[in-house]
Amino acid sequence: MPIIFDYLGLLLAALALALVLFIGLRKIQIL
């Protein structure tokens, strides 16, 4: 497995985490 796959997986995980945090913050603001 090339190292690019590892980097892509890490980037995807970071993006998902950022999305969850963003949605969570918006929900808190709405409440």
Biotite code that builds the C-alpha atoms (Angstrom):
import biotite.structure as struc

atoms = struc.array([
    struc.Atom([0.000, 0.000, 0.000], chain_id="A", res_id=1, res_name="MET", atom_name="CA", element="C"),
    struc.Atom([1.427, 3.376, -1.003], chain_id="A", res_id=2, res_name="PRO", atom_name="CA", element="C"),
    struc.Atom([1.767, 6.033, 1.671], chain_id="A", res_id=3, res_name="ILE", atom_name="CA", element="C"),
    struc.Atom([-0.681, 8.220, -0.264], chain_id="A", res_id=4, res_name="ILE", atom_name="CA", element="C"),
    struc.Atom([-3.552, 5.974, 0.865], chain_id="A", res_id=5, res_name="PHE", atom_name="CA", element="C"),
    struc.Atom([-2.558, 6.549, 4.488], chain_id="A", res_id=6, res_name="ASP", atom_name="CA", element="C"),
    struc.Atom([-2.482, 10.305, 3.919], chain_id="A", res_id=7, res_name="TYR", atom_name="CA", element="C"),
    struc.Atom([-5.832, 10.240, 2.116], chain_id="A", res_id=8, res_name="LEU", atom_name="CA", element="C"),
    struc.Atom([-7.427, 8.281, 4.960], chain_id="A", res_id=9, res_name="GLY", atom_name="CA", element="C"),
    struc.Atom([-6.095, 10.741, 7.524], chain_id="A", res_id=10, res_name="LEU", atom_name="CA", element="C"),
    struc.Atom([-7.350, 13.692, 5.489], chain_id="A", res_id=11, res_name="LEU", atom_name="CA", element="C"),
    struc.Atom([-10.778, 12.068, 5.147], chain_id="A", res_id=12, res_name="LEU", atom_name="CA", element="C"),
    struc.Atom([-10.968, 11.413, 8.891], chain_id="A", res_id=13, res_name="ALA", atom_name="CA", element="C"),
    struc.Atom([-10.025, 15.031, 9.641], chain_id="A", res_id=14, res_name="ALA", atom_name="CA", element="C"),
    struc.Atom([-12.653, 16.279, 7.196], chain_id="A", res_id=15, res_name="LEU", atom_name="CA", element="C"),
    struc.Atom([-15.347, 14.092, 8.765], chain_id="A", res_id=16, res_name="ALA", atom_name="CA", element="C"),
    struc.Atom([-14.381, 15.300, 12.244], chain_id="A", res_id=17, res_name="LEU", atom_name="CA", element="C"),
    struc.Atom([-14.505, 18.936, 11.118], chain_id="A", res_id=18, res_name="ALA", atom_name="CA", element="C"),
    struc.Atom([-17.945, 18.351, 9.592], chain_id="A", res_id=19, res_name="LEU", atom_name="CA", element="C"),
    struc.Atom([-19.260, 16.799, 12.817], chain_id="A", res_id=20, res_name="VAL", atom_name="CA", element="C"),
    struc.Atom([-17.876, 19.672, 14.890], chain_id="A", res_id=21, res_name="LEU", atom_name="CA", element="C"),
    struc.Atom([-19.352, 22.229, 12.473], chain_id="A", res_id=22, res_name="PHE", atom_name="CA", element="C"),
    struc.Atom([-22.810, 20.634, 12.617], chain_id="A", res_id=23, res_name="ILE", atom_name="CA", element="C"),
    struc.Atom([-22.558, 20.382, 16.417], chain_id="A", res_id=24, res_name="GLY", atom_name="CA", element="C"),
    struc.Atom([-21.700, 24.063, 16.738], chain_id="A", res_id=25, res_name="LEU", atom_name="CA", element="C"),
    struc.Atom([-24.581, 25.045, 14.458], chain_id="A", res_id=26, res_name="ARG", atom_name="CA", element="C"),
    struc.Atom([-26.999, 22.953, 16.537], chain_id="A", res_id=27, res_name="LYS", atom_name="CA", element="C"),
    struc.Atom([-25.771, 24.646, 19.713], chain_id="A", res_id=28, res_name="ILE", atom_name="CA", element="C"),
    struc.Atom([-26.267, 28.063, 18.107], chain_id="A", res_id=29, res_name="GLN", atom_name="CA", element="C"),
    struc.Atom([-29.782, 27.130, 16.996], chain_id="A", res_id=30, res_name="ILE", atom_name="CA", element="C"),
    struc.Atom([-30.624, 25.969, 20.517], chain_id="A", res_id=31, res_name="LEU", atom_name="CA", element="C"),
])
